[in-house]
Amino acid sequence: MAQLVYLNDDELWAAAQMRVAPEDNERMQSLIFKRQAEGLTLSEQDEAKRLLERADHVMLVRAQATTLLGERGYDVANL
């Protein structure tokens, strides 16, 4: 995260628009439904934790990149 300040504007725009991979999103949804219906195995719990950590990381990178772009004078309202 600390390295984001060294990115140029184009790189920050790319970081601010990062998304969780669709397959990760789909897998997480599937694990959520399974957890509600029947519970998860330990390996599925670990997988869900990893997917959630990855999604959190994407969200934090996006937020920091958006903040930096705003500080650089860009209109980031649509992000």
PyMOL Python script that loads the backbone (N, CA, C, O; Angstrom):
from pymol import cmd

cmd.read_pdbstr("""\
ATOM      1  N   MET A   1       0.814  -1.188   0.000  1.00  0.00           N
ATOM      2  CA  MET A   1       0.000   0.000   0.000  1.00  0.00           C
ATOM      3  C   MET A   1       0.865   1.263   0.000  1.00  0.00           C
ATOM      4  O   MET A   1       0.548   2.242  -0.675  1.00  0.00           O
ATOM      5  N   ALA A   2       1.936   1.229   0.747  1.00  0.00           N
ATOM      6  CA  ALA A   2       2.792   2.416   0.841  1.00  0.00           C
ATOM      7  C   ALA A   2       3.415   2.756  -0.507  1.00  0.00           C
ATOM      8  O   ALA A   2       3.793   3.904  -0.744  1.00  0.00           O
ATOM      9  N   GLN A   3       3.523   1.787  -1.374  1.00  0.00           N
ATOM     10  CA  GLN A   3       4.138   2.000  -2.680  1.00  0.00           C
ATOM     11  C   GLN A   3       3.234   2.757  -3.647  1.00  0.00           C
ATOM     12  O   GLN A   3       3.708   3.254  -4.668  1.00  0.00           O
ATOM     13  N   LEU A   4       1.967   2.849  -3.348  1.00  0.00           N
ATOM     14  CA  LEU A   4       1.028   3.520  -4.253  1.00  0.00           C
ATOM     15  C   LEU A   4       1.399   4.978  -4.497  1.00  0.00           C
ATOM     16  O   LEU A   4       1.132   5.508  -5.575  1.00  0.00           O
ATOM     17  N   VAL A   5       2.003   5.625  -3.525  1.00  0.00           N
ATOM     18  CA  VAL A   5       2.356   7.041  -3.695  1.00  0.00           C
ATOM     19  C   VAL A   5       3.373   7.242  -4.810  1.00  0.00           C
ATOM     20  O   VAL A   5       3.511   8.348  -5.334  1.00  0.00           O
ATOM     21  N   TYR A   6       4.078   6.190  -5.173  1.00  0.00           N
ATOM     22  CA  TYR A   6       5.101   6.289  -6.216  1.00  0.00           C
ATOM     23  C   TYR A   6       4.558   6.012  -7.623  1.00  0.00           C
ATOM     24  O   TYR A   6       5.288   6.142  -8.605  1.00  0.00           O
ATOM     25  N   LEU A   7       3.287   5.633  -7.719  1.00  0.00           N
ATOM     26  CA  LEU A   7       2.704   5.349  -9.025  1.00  0.00           C
ATOM     27  C   LEU A   7       2.396   6.653  -9.755  1.00  0.00           C
ATOM     28  O   LEU A   7       2.098   7.678  -9.141  1.00  0.00           O
ATOM     29  N   ASN A   8       2.477   6.584 -11.087  1.00  0.00           N
ATOM     30  CA  ASN A   8       2.071   7.762 -11.856  1.00  0.00           C
ATOM     31  C   ASN A   8       0.540   7.785 -11.938  1.00  0.00           C
ATOM     32  O   ASN A   8      -0.131   6.854 -11.492  1.00  0.00           O
ATOM     33  N   ASP A   9       0.012   8.844 -12.505  1.00  0.00           N
ATOM     34  CA  ASP A   9      -1.446   9.021 -12.523  1.00  0.00           C
ATOM     35  C   ASP A   9      -2.166   7.885 -13.248  1.00  0.00           C
ATOM     36  O   ASP A   9      -3.190   7.399 -12.769  1.00  0.00           O
ATOM     37  N   ASP A  10      -1.644   7.460 -14.391  1.00  0.00           N
ATOM     38  CA  ASP A  10      -2.303   6.372 -15.135  1.00  0.00           C
ATOM     39  C   ASP A  10      -2.327   5.081 -14.322  1.00  0.00           C
ATOM     40  O   ASP A  10      -3.324   4.358 -14.322  1.00  0.00           O
ATOM     41  N   GLU A  11      -1.241   4.799 -13.640  1.00  0.00           N
ATOM     42  CA  GLU A  11      -1.184   3.595 -12.809  1.00  0.00           C
ATOM     43  C   GLU A  11      -2.159   3.692 -11.631  1.00  0.00           C
ATOM     44  O   GLU A  11      -2.784   2.705 -11.246  1.00  0.00           O
ATOM     45  N   LEU A  12      -2.275   4.890 -11.072  1.00  0.00           N
ATOM     46  CA  LEU A  12      -3.238   5.078  -9.983  1.00  0.00           C
ATOM     47  C   LEU A  12      -4.675   4.909 -10.467  1.00  0.00           C
ATOM     48  O   LEU A  12      -5.505   4.326  -9.769  1.00  0.00           O
ATOM     49  N   TRP A  13      -4.965   5.420 -11.665  1.00  0.00           N
ATOM     50  CA  TRP A  13      -6.316   5.226 -12.214  1.00  0.00           C
ATOM     51  C   TRP A  13      -6.608   3.738 -12.390  1.00  0.00           C
ATOM     52  O   TRP A  13      -7.712   3.279 -12.098  1.00  0.00           O
ATOM     53  N   ALA A  14      -5.626   2.996 -12.864  1.00  0.00           N
ATOM     54  CA  ALA A  14      -5.821   1.552 -13.022  1.00  0.00           C
ATOM     55  C   ALA A  14      -6.057   0.895 -11.662  1.00  0.00           C
ATOM     56  O   ALA A  14      -6.933   0.040 -11.532  1.00  0.00           O
ATOM     57  N   ALA A  15      -5.290   1.283 -10.661  1.00  0.00           N
ATOM     58  CA  ALA A  15      -5.449   0.722  -9.318  1.00  0.00           C
ATOM     59  C   ALA A  15      -6.809   1.085  -8.730  1.00  0.00           C
ATOM     60  O   ALA A  15      -7.441   0.265  -8.063  1.00  0.00           O
ATOM     61  N   ALA A  16      -7.254   2.301  -8.974  1.00  0.00           N
ATOM     62  CA  ALA A  16      -8.533   2.763  -8.437  1.00  0.00           C
ATOM     63  C   ALA A  16      -9.716   2.045  -9.083  1.00  0.00           C
ATOM     64  O   ALA A  16     -10.823   2.066  -8.545  1.00  0.00           O
ATOM     65  N   GLN A  17      -9.492   1.420 -10.217  1.00  0.00           N
ATOM     66  CA  GLN A  17     -10.570   0.735 -10.925  1.00  0.00           C
ATOM     67  C   GLN A  17     -10.441  -0.786 -10.850  1.00  0.00           C
ATOM     68  O   GLN A  17     -11.146  -1.507 -11.556  1.00  0.00           O
ATOM     69  N   MET A  18      -9.541  -1.273  -9.995  1.00  0.00           N
ATOM     70  CA  MET A  18      -9.366  -2.719  -9.826  1.00  0.00           C
ATOM     71  C   MET A  18     -10.680  -3.366  -9.408  1.00  0.00           C
ATOM     72  O   MET A  18     -11.505  -2.745  -8.737  1.00  0.00           O
ATOM     73  N   ARG A  19     -10.861  -4.586  -9.799  1.00  0.00           N
ATOM     74  CA  ARG A  19     -12.039  -5.360  -9.413  1.00  0.00           C
ATOM     75  C   ARG A  19     -11.598  -6.746  -8.953  1.00  0.00           C
ATOM     76  O   ARG A  19     -10.551  -7.251  -9.358  1.00  0.00           O
ATOM     77  N   VAL A  20     -12.403  -7.333  -8.117  1.00  0.00           N
ATOM     78  CA  VAL A  20     -12.189  -8.730  -7.748  1.00  0.00           C
ATOM     79  C   VAL A  20     -12.493  -9.566  -8.977  1.00  0.00           C
ATOM     80  O   VAL A  20     -13.455  -9.294  -9.696  1.00  0.00           O
ATOM     81  N   ALA A  21     -11.690 -10.570  -9.217  1.00  0.00           N
ATOM     82  CA  ALA A  21     -11.894 -11.438 -10.379  1.00  0.00           C
ATOM     83  C   ALA A  21     -13.286 -12.076 -10.301  1.00  0.00           C
ATOM     84  O   ALA A  21     -13.705 -12.531  -9.236  1.00  0.00           O
ATOM     85  N   PRO A  22     -13.997 -12.107 -11.428  1.00  0.00           N
ATOM     86  CA  PRO A  22     -15.355 -12.676 -11.420  1.00  0.00           C
ATOM     87  C   PRO A  22     -15.405 -14.099 -10.859  1.00  0.00           C
ATOM     88  O   PRO A  22     -16.347 -14.453 -10.150  1.00  0.00           O
ATOM     89  N   GLU A  23     -14.400 -14.911 -11.173  1.00  0.00           N
ATOM     90  CA  GLU A  23     -14.404 -16.289 -10.664  1.00  0.00           C
ATOM     91  C   GLU A  23     -14.240 -16.322  -9.145  1.00  0.00           C
ATOM     92  O   GLU A  23     -14.799 -17.196  -8.483  1.00  0.00           O
ATOM     93  N   ASP A  24     -13.479 -15.377  -8.588  1.00  0.00           N
ATOM     94  CA  ASP A  24     -13.356 -15.288  -7.131  1.00  0.00           C
ATOM     95  C   ASP A  24     -14.690 -14.872  -6.514  1.00  0.00           C
ATOM     96  O   ASP A  24     -15.103 -15.408  -5.486  1.00  0.00           O
ATOM     97  N   ASN A  25     -15.344 -13.930  -7.140  1.00  0.00           N
ATOM     98  CA  ASN A  25     -16.655 -13.474  -6.676  1.00  0.00           C
ATOM     99  C   ASN A  25     -17.666 -14.616  -6.687  1.00  0.00           C
ATOM    100  O   ASN A  25     -18.400 -14.815  -5.719  1.00  0.00           O
ATOM    101  N   GLU A  26     -17.698 -15.353  -7.772  1.00  0.00           N
ATOM    102  CA  GLU A  26     -18.632 -16.468  -7.905  1.00  0.00           C
ATOM    103  C   GLU A  26     -18.345 -17.548  -6.872  1.00  0.00           C
ATOM    104  O   GLU A  26     -19.263 -18.106  -6.272  1.00  0.00           O
ATOM    105  N   ARG A  27     -17.067 -17.837  -6.669  1.00  0.00           N
ATOM    106  CA  ARG A  27     -16.704 -18.870  -5.693  1.00  0.00           C
ATOM    107  C   ARG A  27     -17.098 -18.439  -4.284  1.00  0.00           C
ATOM    108  O   ARG A  27     -17.581 -19.251  -3.495  1.00  0.00           O
ATOM    109  N   MET A  28     -16.892 -17.166  -3.969  1.00  0.00           N
ATOM    110  CA  MET A  28     -17.250 -16.684  -2.641  1.00  0.00           C
ATOM    111  C   MET A  28     -18.758 -16.784  -2.434  1.00  0.00           C
ATOM    112  O   MET A  28     -19.211 -17.192  -1.365  1.00  0.00           O
ATOM    113  N   GLN A  29     -19.533 -16.416  -3.446  1.00  0.00           N
ATOM    114  CA  GLN A  29     -20.989 -16.543  -3.348  1.00  0.00           C
ATOM    115  C   GLN A  29     -21.396 -17.998  -3.116  1.00  0.00           C
ATOM    116  O   GLN A  29     -22.272 -18.286  -2.300  1.00  0.00           O
ATOM    117  N   SER A  30     -20.759 -18.897  -3.831  1.00  0.00           N
ATOM    118  CA  SER A  30     -21.061 -20.312  -3.681  1.00  0.00           C
ATOM    119  C   SER A  30     -20.735 -20.788  -2.263  1.00  0.00           C
ATOM    120  O   SER A  30     -21.495 -21.559  -1.675  1.00  0.00           O
ATOM    121  N   LEU A  31     -19.616 -20.334  -1.719  1.00  0.00           N
ATOM    122  CA  LEU A  31     -19.255 -20.723  -0.349  1.00  0.00           C
ATOM    123  C   LEU A  31     -20.219 -20.123   0.672  1.00  0.00           C
ATOM    124  O   LEU A  31     -20.538 -20.767   1.671  1.00  0.00           O
ATOM    125  N   ILE A  32     -20.679 -18.914   0.436  1.00  0.00           N
ATOM    126  CA  ILE A  32     -21.648 -18.293   1.339  1.00  0.00           C
ATOM    127  C   ILE A  32     -22.949 -19.095   1.357  1.00  0.00           C
ATOM    128  O   ILE A  32     -23.494 -19.377   2.424  1.00  0.00           O
ATOM    129  N   PHE A  33     -23.443 -19.457   0.183  1.00  0.00           N
ATOM    130  CA  PHE A  33     -24.674 -20.239   0.107  1.00  0.00           C
ATOM    131  C   PHE A  33     -24.502 -21.604   0.773  1.00  0.00           C
ATOM    132  O   PHE A  33     -25.387 -22.080   1.485  1.00  0.00           O
ATOM    133  N   LYS A  34     -23.347 -22.224   0.528  1.00  0.00           N
ATOM    134  CA  LYS A  34     -23.094 -23.542   1.126  1.00  0.00           C
ATOM    135  C   LYS A  34     -23.006 -23.430   2.644  1.00  0.00           C
ATOM    136  O   LYS A  34     -23.526 -24.283   3.364  1.00  0.00           O
ATOM    137  N   ARG A  35     -22.354 -22.385   3.128  1.00  0.00           N
ATOM    138  CA  ARG A  35     -22.239 -22.199   4.572  1.00  0.00           C
ATOM    139  C   ARG A  35     -23.622 -22.075   5.211  1.00  0.00           C
ATOM    140  O   ARG A  35     -23.878 -22.642   6.273  1.00  0.00           O
ATOM    141  N   GLN A  36     -24.505 -21.330   4.553  1.00  0.00           N
ATOM    142  CA  GLN A  36     -25.849 -21.143   5.083  1.00  0.00           C
ATOM    143  C   GLN A  36     -26.665 -22.438   5.040  1.00  0.00           C
ATOM    144  O   GLN A  36     -27.464 -22.710   5.936  1.00  0.00           O
ATOM    145  N   ALA A  37     -26.454 -23.226   3.993  1.00  0.00           N
ATOM    146  CA  ALA A  37     -27.256 -24.435   3.809  1.00  0.00           C
ATOM    147  C   ALA A  37     -26.765 -25.611   4.643  1.00  0.00           C
ATOM    148  O   ALA A  37     -27.563 -26.320   5.256  1.00  0.00           O
ATOM    149  N   GLU A  38     -25.452 -25.818   4.664  1.00  0.00           N
ATOM    150  CA  GLU A  38     -24.951 -27.045   5.305  1.00  0.00           C
ATOM    151  C   GLU A  38     -23.651 -26.872   6.060  1.00  0.00           C
ATOM    152  O   GLU A  38     -23.193 -27.810   6.713  1.00  0.00           O
ATOM    153  N   GLY A  39     -23.052 -25.717   5.992  1.00  0.00           N
ATOM    154  CA  GLY A  39     -21.768 -25.510   6.656  1.00  0.00           C
ATOM    155  C   GLY A  39     -20.613 -25.777   5.708  1.00  0.00           C
ATOM    156  O   GLY A  39     -20.789 -26.349   4.633  1.00  0.00           O
ATOM    157  N   LEU A  40     -19.432 -25.354   6.123  1.00  0.00           N
ATOM    158  CA  LEU A  40     -18.231 -25.497   5.297  1.00  0.00           C
ATOM    159  C   LEU A  40     -17.233 -26.421   5.974  1.00  0.00           C
ATOM    160  O   LEU A  40     -17.162 -26.500   7.201  1.00  0.00           O
ATOM    161  N   THR A  41     -16.471 -27.113   5.153  1.00  0.00           N
ATOM    162  CA  THR A  41     -15.353 -27.889   5.675  1.00  0.00           C
ATOM    163  C   THR A  41     -14.246 -26.917   6.090  1.00  0.00           C
ATOM    164  O   THR A  41     -14.305 -25.733   5.760  1.00  0.00           O
ATOM    165  N   LEU A  42     -13.257 -27.404   6.797  1.00  0.00           N
ATOM    166  CA  LEU A  42     -12.136 -26.555   7.200  1.00  0.00           C
ATOM    167  C   LEU A  42     -11.407 -25.974   5.990  1.00  0.00           C
ATOM    168  O   LEU A  42     -11.011 -24.809   6.001  1.00  0.00           O
ATOM    169  N   SER A  43     -11.233 -26.780   4.956  1.00  0.00           N
ATOM    170  CA  SER A  43     -10.541 -26.264   3.767  1.00  0.00           C
ATOM    171  C   SER A  43     -11.382 -25.215   3.058  1.00  0.00           C
ATOM    172  O   SER A  43     -10.840 -24.258   2.505  1.00  0.00           O
ATOM    173  N   GLU A  44     -12.696 -25.381   3.068  1.00  0.00           N
ATOM    174  CA  GLU A  44     -13.569 -24.368   2.475  1.00  0.00           C
ATOM    175  C   GLU A  44     -13.569 -23.094   3.313  1.00  0.00           C
ATOM    176  O   GLU A  44     -13.629 -21.993   2.767  1.00  0.00           O
ATOM    177  N   GLN A  45     -13.501 -23.238   4.628  1.00  0.00           N
ATOM    178  CA  GLN A  45     -13.395 -22.064   5.485  1.00  0.00           C
ATOM    179  C   GLN A  45     -12.106 -21.296   5.200  1.00  0.00           C
ATOM    180  O   GLN A  45     -12.106 -20.066   5.141  1.00  0.00           O
ATOM    181  N   ASP A  46     -11.015 -22.030   5.026  1.00  0.00           N
ATOM    182  CA  ASP A  46      -9.732 -21.396   4.686  1.00  0.00           C
ATOM    183  C   ASP A  46      -9.811 -20.690   3.338  1.00  0.00           C
ATOM    184  O   ASP A  46      -9.310 -19.577   3.175  1.00  0.00           O
ATOM    185  N   GLU A  47     -10.444 -21.350   2.382  1.00  0.00           N
ATOM    186  CA  GLU A  47     -10.595 -20.746   1.057  1.00  0.00           C
ATOM    187  C   GLU A  47     -11.419 -19.467   1.134  1.00  0.00           C
ATOM    188  O   GLU A  47     -11.072 -18.459   0.518  1.00  0.00           O
ATOM    189  N   ALA A  48     -12.508 -19.512   1.892  1.00  0.00           N
ATOM    190  CA  ALA A  48     -13.354 -18.328   2.053  1.00  0.00           C
ATOM    191  C   ALA A  48     -12.570 -17.196   2.704  1.00  0.00           C
ATOM    192  O   ALA A  48     -12.707 -16.034   2.320  1.00  0.00           O
ATOM    193  N   LYS A  49     -11.762 -17.536   3.675  1.00  0.00           N
ATOM    194  CA  LYS A  49     -10.936 -16.522   4.343  1.00  0.00           C
ATOM    195  C   LYS A  49      -9.957 -15.890   3.354  1.00  0.00           C
ATOM    196  O   LYS A  49      -9.795 -14.670   3.341  1.00  0.00           O
ATOM    197  N   ARG A  50      -9.309 -16.701   2.533  1.00  0.00           N
ATOM    198  CA  ARG A  50      -8.368 -16.177   1.524  1.00  0.00           C
ATOM    199  C   ARG A  50      -9.081 -15.281   0.513  1.00  0.00           C
ATOM    200  O   ARG A  50      -8.572 -14.222   0.146  1.00  0.00           O
ATOM    201  N   LEU A  51     -10.244 -15.707   0.072  1.00  0.00           N
ATOM    202  CA  LEU A  51     -11.011 -14.905  -0.887  1.00  0.00           C
ATOM    203  C   LEU A  51     -11.431 -13.574  -0.280  1.00  0.00           C
ATOM    204  O   LEU A  51     -11.378 -12.538  -0.942  1.00  0.00           O
ATOM    205  N   LEU A  52     -11.847 -13.605   0.978  1.00  0.00           N
ATOM    206  CA  LEU A  52     -12.241 -12.375   1.659  1.00  0.00           C
ATOM    207  C   LEU A  52     -11.047 -11.438   1.844  1.00  0.00           C
ATOM    208  O   LEU A  52     -11.171 -10.226   1.669  1.00  0.00           O
ATOM    209  N   GLU A  53      -9.895 -12.002   2.196  1.00  0.00           N
ATOM    210  CA  GLU A  53      -8.686 -11.185   2.343  1.00  0.00           C
ATOM    211  C   GLU A  53      -8.293 -10.547   1.012  1.00  0.00           C
ATOM    212  O   GLU A  53      -7.878  -9.389   0.969  1.00  0.00           O
ATOM    213  N   ARG A  54      -8.426 -11.307  -0.065  1.00  0.00           N
ATOM    214  CA  ARG A  54      -8.117 -10.772  -1.394  1.00  0.00           C
ATOM    215  C   ARG A  54      -9.067  -9.640  -1.764  1.00  0.00           C
ATOM    216  O   ARG A  54      -8.640  -8.615  -2.297  1.00  0.00           O
ATOM    217  N   ALA A  55     -10.347  -9.822  -1.485  1.00  0.00           N
ATOM    218  CA  ALA A  55     -11.341  -8.773  -1.768  1.00  0.00           C
ATOM    219  C   ALA A  55     -11.074  -7.531  -0.919  1.00  0.00           C
ATOM    220  O   ALA A  55     -11.184  -6.405  -1.402  1.00  0.00           O
ATOM    221  N   ASP A  56     -10.726  -7.744   0.342  1.00  0.00           N
ATOM    222  CA  ASP A  56     -10.385  -6.612   1.219  1.00  0.00           C
ATOM    223  C   ASP A  56      -9.177  -5.855   0.684  1.00  0.00           C
ATOM    224  O   ASP A  56      -9.145  -4.625   0.713  1.00  0.00           O
ATOM    225  N   HIS A  57      -8.186  -6.592   0.195  1.00  0.00           N
ATOM    226  CA  HIS A  57      -6.984  -5.964  -0.357  1.00  0.00           C
ATOM    227  C   HIS A  57      -7.337  -5.094  -1.569  1.00  0.00           C
ATOM    228  O   HIS A  57      -6.856  -3.968  -1.692  1.00  0.00           O
ATOM    229  N   VAL A  58      -8.167  -5.617  -2.447  1.00  0.00           N
ATOM    230  CA  VAL A  58      -8.595  -4.853  -3.620  1.00  0.00           C
ATOM    231  C   VAL A  58      -9.307  -3.580  -3.176  1.00  0.00           C
ATOM    232  O   VAL A  58      -9.059  -2.504  -3.720  1.00  0.00           O
ATOM    233  N   MET A  59     -10.184  -3.703  -2.196  1.00  0.00           N
ATOM    234  CA  MET A  59     -10.926  -2.541  -1.716  1.00  0.00           C
ATOM    235  C   MET A  59      -9.981  -1.493  -1.123  1.00  0.00           C
ATOM    236  O   MET A  59     -10.150  -0.298  -1.367  1.00  0.00           O
ATOM    237  N   LEU A  60      -9.002  -1.928  -0.356  1.00  0.00           N
ATOM    238  CA  LEU A  60      -8.057  -0.995   0.252  1.00  0.00           C
ATOM    239  C   LEU A  60      -7.184  -0.307  -0.792  1.00  0.00           C
ATOM    240  O   LEU A  60      -6.929   0.893  -0.693  1.00  0.00           O
ATOM    241  N   VAL A  61      -6.726  -1.055  -1.787  1.00  0.00           N
ATOM    242  CA  VAL A  61      -5.929  -0.460  -2.866  1.00  0.00           C
ATOM    243  C   VAL A  61      -6.759   0.572  -3.613  1.00  0.00           C
ATOM    244  O   VAL A  61      -6.286   1.673  -3.898  1.00  0.00           O
ATOM    245  N   ARG A  62      -7.996   0.214  -3.929  1.00  0.00           N
ATOM    246  CA  ARG A  62      -8.878   1.156  -4.640  1.00  0.00           C
ATOM    247  C   ARG A  62      -9.083   2.432  -3.830  1.00  0.00           C
ATOM    248  O   ARG A  62      -9.009   3.537  -4.368  1.00  0.00           O
ATOM    249  N   ALA A  63      -9.338   2.272  -2.543  1.00  0.00           N
ATOM    250  CA  ALA A  63      -9.585   3.432  -1.693  1.00  0.00           C
ATOM    251  C   ALA A  63      -8.353   4.328  -1.613  1.00  0.00           C
ATOM    252  O   ALA A  63      -8.462   5.550  -1.716  1.00  0.00           O
ATOM    253  N   GLN A  64      -7.191   3.725  -1.430  1.00  0.00           N
ATOM    254  CA  GLN A  64      -5.958   4.517  -1.327  1.00  0.00           C
ATOM    255  C   GLN A  64      -5.642   5.199  -2.654  1.00  0.00           C
ATOM    256  O   GLN A  64      -5.263   6.370  -2.672  1.00  0.00           O
ATOM    257  N   ALA A  65      -5.793   4.482  -3.755  1.00  0.00           N
ATOM    258  CA  ALA A  65      -5.528   5.076  -5.071  1.00  0.00           C
ATOM    259  C   ALA A  65      -6.492   6.224  -5.337  1.00  0.00           C
ATOM    260  O   ALA A  65      -6.091   7.261  -5.866  1.00  0.00           O
ATOM    261  N   THR A  66      -7.748   6.049  -4.979  1.00  0.00           N
ATOM    262  CA  THR A  66      -8.744   7.112  -5.169  1.00  0.00           C
ATOM    263  C   THR A  66      -8.379   8.340  -4.335  1.00  0.00           C
ATOM    264  O   THR A  66      -8.473   9.471  -4.811  1.00  0.00           O
ATOM    265  N   THR A  67      -7.970   8.115  -3.109  1.00  0.00           N
ATOM    266  CA  THR A  67      -7.555   9.221  -2.242  1.00  0.00           C
ATOM    267  C   THR A  67      -6.373   9.976  -2.848  1.00  0.00           C
ATOM    268  O   THR A  67      -6.364  11.207  -2.881  1.00  0.00           O
ATOM    269  N   LEU A  68      -5.387   9.235  -3.323  1.00  0.00           N
ATOM    270  CA  LEU A  68      -4.208   9.871  -3.911  1.00  0.00           C
ATOM    271  C   LEU A  68      -4.566  10.662  -5.169  1.00  0.00           C
ATOM    272  O   LEU A  68      -4.047  11.757  -5.385  1.00  0.00           O
ATOM    273  N   LEU A  69      -5.443  10.114  -5.988  1.00  0.00           N
ATOM    274  CA  LEU A  69      -5.871  10.842  -7.181  1.00  0.00           C
ATOM    275  C   LEU A  69      -6.592  12.128  -6.796  1.00  0.00           C
ATOM    276  O   LEU A  69      -6.387  13.170  -7.416  1.00  0.00           O
ATOM    277  N   GLY A  70      -7.429  12.053  -5.780  1.00  0.00           N
ATOM    278  CA  GLY A  70      -8.116  13.252  -5.300  1.00  0.00           C
ATOM    279  C   GLY A  70      -7.134  14.298  -4.802  1.00  0.00           C
ATOM    280  O   GLY A  70      -7.302  15.492  -5.051  1.00  0.00           O
ATOM    281  N   GLU A  71      -6.106  13.840  -4.094  1.00  0.00           N
ATOM    282  CA  GLU A  71      -5.087  14.759  -3.601  1.00  0.00           C
ATOM    283  C   GLU A  71      -4.290  15.388  -4.746  1.00  0.00           C
ATOM    284  O   GLU A  71      -3.745  16.483  -4.609  1.00  0.00           O
ATOM    285  N   ARG A  72      -4.233  14.683  -5.866  1.00  0.00           N
ATOM    286  CA  ARG A  72      -3.530  15.208  -7.034  1.00  0.00           C
ATOM    287  C   ARG A  72      -4.424  16.101  -7.889  1.00  0.00           C
ATOM    288  O   ARG A  72      -4.016  16.564  -8.954  1.00  0.00           O
ATOM    289  N   GLY A  73      -5.636  16.339  -7.420  1.00  0.00           N
ATOM    290  CA  GLY A  73      -6.509  17.274  -8.082  1.00  0.00           C
ATOM    291  C   GLY A  73      -7.512  16.685  -9.061  1.00  0.00           C
ATOM    292  O   GLY A  73      -8.199  17.432  -9.759  1.00  0.00           O
ATOM    293  N   TYR A  74      -7.610  15.374  -9.126  1.00  0.00           N
ATOM    294  CA  TYR A  74      -8.556  14.744 -10.044  1.00  0.00           C
ATOM    295  C   TYR A  74      -9.936  14.630  -9.417  1.00  0.00           C
ATOM    296  O   TYR A  74     -10.073  14.518  -8.199  1.00  0.00           O
ATOM    297  N   ASP A  75     -10.947  14.660 -10.259  1.00  0.00           N
ATOM    298  CA  ASP A  75     -12.320  14.439  -9.830  1.00  0.00           C
ATOM    299  C   ASP A  75     -12.533  12.925  -9.768  1.00  0.00           C
ATOM    300  O   ASP A  75     -12.534  12.249 -10.797  1.00  0.00           O
ATOM    301  N   VAL A  76     -12.710  12.405  -8.566  1.00  0.00           N
ATOM    302  CA  VAL A  76     -12.846  10.978  -8.378  1.00  0.00           C
ATOM    303  C   VAL A  76     -14.258  10.586  -7.940  1.00  0.00           C
ATOM    304  O   VAL A  76     -14.485   9.483  -7.443  1.00  0.00           O
ATOM    305  N   ALA A  77     -15.188  11.500  -8.133  1.00  0.00           N
ATOM    306  CA  ALA A  77     -16.567  11.261  -7.681  1.00  0.00           C
ATOM    307  C   ALA A  77     -17.188  10.023  -8.332  1.00  0.00           C
ATOM    308  O   ALA A  77     -18.019   9.359  -7.712  1.00  0.00           O
ATOM    309  N   ASN A  78     -16.804   9.703  -9.557  1.00  0.00           N
ATOM    310  CA  ASN A  78     -17.406   8.557 -10.248  1.00  0.00           C
ATOM    311  C   ASN A  78     -16.744   7.230  -9.935  1.00  0.00           C
ATOM    312  O   ASN A  78     -17.185   6.189 -10.423  1.00  0.00           O
ATOM    313  N   LEU A  79     -15.708   7.248  -9.142  1.00  0.00           N
ATOM    314  CA  LEU A  79     -15.056   5.994  -8.778  1.00  0.00           C
ATOM    315  C   LEU A  79     -15.809   5.350  -7.638  1.00  0.00           C
ATOM    316  O   LEU A  79     -15.425   4.277  -7.173  1.00  0.00           O
TER     317      LEU A  79
END
""", "prot")
cmd.dss("prot")
cmd.show_as("cartoon", "prot")
cmd.util.cbc("prot")
cmd.orient("prot")
